[in-house]
Amino acid sequence: MSKTVGIGVTGGIAAYKIAELVSKLKKDDIDVIVMMTQSATKFITPLTFKTLSDREVITDLWQESHEWKVQHIGVAEQLDLLVIAPATANMIAKMAHGIADDLISTVVLANTAPVLVVPAMNSNMYKNPVVQDNIVKLSRYAYEIMEPADGVLACGSIGPGRLPEVDAIYQKIMRMLNPKQDLRGKRLMVNAGTTCEDIDPVRFIANRSTGKMGYVIAEEAVSRGADVILVSGRSSLTPPAGVEHISAWGAEEMCEIMLKYQPACDIIIGAAAVGDFKIAQVAEQKIKKMANKSDTLMIELVGTPDILRTLGEAKKPGQIMVGFAAETQDLIENAKKKLESKNLDFIVANDVTQEGAGFAADTNIVTIIHRKGESRAFPKMTKKDVAASIIDSVVDLLN
Ligand code: C5P
């Protein structure tokens, strides 16, 4: 059955590029309902979209409709996917706060289909912390967000904020409309977050990992049909629906859990930031504060198990193992060494010193390096898209 996509065009200069998107979707027999804000109509006429979509374009909450249903409810009920492109800072703010004071923001609230948001705006506006906070908020509500492209903007400034290529938006829409089920019947275990090593009953050593990368891998794998075990160290994130979530505190505990489940797994991905040291002798009682600021306290550290290496040694034939290499120098060289020493099929290398890569960020810049030698460098992508690329590489290996 043909699918219906709603496209909310808001008032940015990139609005004219959506004409090409509508035309591409129509060629695939997708029914497109275009909605426009008043500002969007200043950049491109509703007539253009009407001609391309072969449908009435809705520009007003109070527009007369020949159906008996209230316009926004009627539209929302028909959608398989809602796309907001270009999404202005204003529309993003309204969506993040549940404001429904125009057609598109009202349809957003009445809609139950997946939503794709494609921000495009001046780079200073895009980088504004308020806008960034609103975008993070939307991603927490499970909205898919596309990263804007970098470059010269219509306003003359240079930086992030350009609408991504129409083809990239089209591909993303097609993926969201036809979710792959290429991991059906496979069991995947991924670890995430930071491990913690006790110093005494109240203190511990951990690291900056938030768990984002591992959690989105779990989410992507489950959406593609896998049975997923998420072994998580400390993280404040909510485990994605449908995954088996097991908490682990220290590296040793995490290693034991993973060794136990390893034989039943087809795919193992190590996205956790496993601590490399633990306290040699954990104090039984809380260590007392020092009498003077200048006093010193010695804590002896010993190593922790390398979980992936341990699992790599027990790897069963056909099992796929993937690791991460977060580096600050000699990225590719160091990643290749880890690939070998941990007996991995491929490694996801990222230079954590780059802006938009690494721990707490929502984006990452990675290179996937395969055992057999080939490697592929990706541009800056959301961690969700990185997860999709990792799973694509796993599926390639399975086939
Ligand atoms: O050796 P390094 O810590 O840089 O390797 C990173 C990769 O190895 C990550 O995939 C991480 O999850 C995994 N790792 C592990 N056990 C450790 C340290 C890292 O499984 N003790």
Residues whose N, C-alpha, C, O or C-beta is under 5 A from the ligand:
A	BS01	C5P	G270 A271 A272 A273 V274 G275 T304 P305 D306 I307 L308 G323 F324 A325
